[in-house]
Amino acid sequence: MTVKVADLRNHKGDLIFGVFKTADGFPNVKEKSVNWQVKPAGDSVVFTAKLPVGKYGASVLHDENRNGQMDRDSIGIPVEGYGVTNNPKPAMRAAKFDEALFTLPKEGKEMTISIQYFR
């Protein structure tokens, strides 16, 4: 599978990409992922993962300060951007695994994850 990252507000920090088979750990627990990659944020960032045919959900965190986690303000609103496969954009909650779920066929799949920011 190939995932292009779109709509970054800047090129600071890293992009953390995770692929998950189940909702357990989605979207940000490295130990629960089947593929985990970190790349510097840049003009054109693409993640490639060789995975067997199946159903997955993937996420990307724009970790602007490179601390390895989603930073939040004092009331819990994310201050860094993130996105998941299928690009759901819930306004007042995190995207759910079922919303990010896609089927990876034998021939592979190309997708784009659009990063959203709340602040």
N, C-alpha and C positions, 0 to 999 in steps of 0.2 A: 504494500500500500504506500501511496505517496500523498503527503499532506503539505500543502502550501499555506503559509500563515499570511493573513491579510489584515489591513487596517490598524497597524501599529501606530501609536501616537508619537513615538520617538524610537531611537535606536539605542537607548540606554539598557544596560543589564543583559539578562539572559532570557531565553525562551525555554520553558520546561515542558516537554511533550511526554504524555503518558497514554498507553493503550491498556484497556481493561476488558476482561471477559465477563465480569460480573459487577454488580453495583457495589459490592464490598470493596471499599478503598477508593472508589471513584469520587472525585477526579484527581486526587492529589497524594495518594499514599504509594510511594515508590515500591514498597515491598509487596503490594497487592497487584501491581501492574504486570503485564506480560511483555512490555517493551517500555523503556524509559530512556529518554535522551535529553541532553542539555546543549544548546547552541547559543552563541552570542546573537543578540537582536541585531538585525541588519536590514538592508534594503529588500532582499529577497531570500527568505528563509524557507527551506523545504526539508521535511523529515521523511525518511524512507524506512519502512520496517518490513522485514520478510516474516510473514505469519501464515499459518495454515488457514484454509478455508474455514469460515465461521462467523459468528456474530460478535461484534466488539463495540466499544464506545471509546473515544479518544478525547483528550483535553490538551490545551496549551495554556500555560500561565506566563504572562509577561512579568518576570521577576526583575523589575527595574533596579532594585538595590542589591541584587545578587545574594539575598539572605536565604534562599531556598524555600521560601514559603509565601503564601498569600498574605499581604499586609492589609490590615483593616483599621478604620478610624475608631474613635472611642465608643461609637454605638454599633460597631460591627459591619459597617459598609465597606466593601473592598475598595482599596485605594490603588490597586494594581489591576491591570486588565487580564481577562481570560476569555476563552472560547472553547466550545466543544463541537464535535462532529454534528452535522445537520443544522448547525447554527441557530438553535433556539435562543430567544432573547427574553427570558422572563424578567419582568421589571423589579419585583420585590423579593426574589429568592434565587438561589443557585439553580443552575440547570440540573435536571435529573438524568440518571443513567439511561432510563427508557427513552428520553428525548434525544439522546446522543447515539443510540443503538443503530448500527448499520450492518449489512451483510457483506463480508469480503469474499468475492468469488475467486475461483481458481486463477483467472487471468489478472487478478489484482484490481485495484481501484485507485483513482485519483480524486482527491477532495481538497477543498479549501476550508480552513477554519478562520472565521472572522473574529478578531479580538474586540471585546466590548469593554468599556470603562464606565464606572458609575460616578467617578469624581475626577 
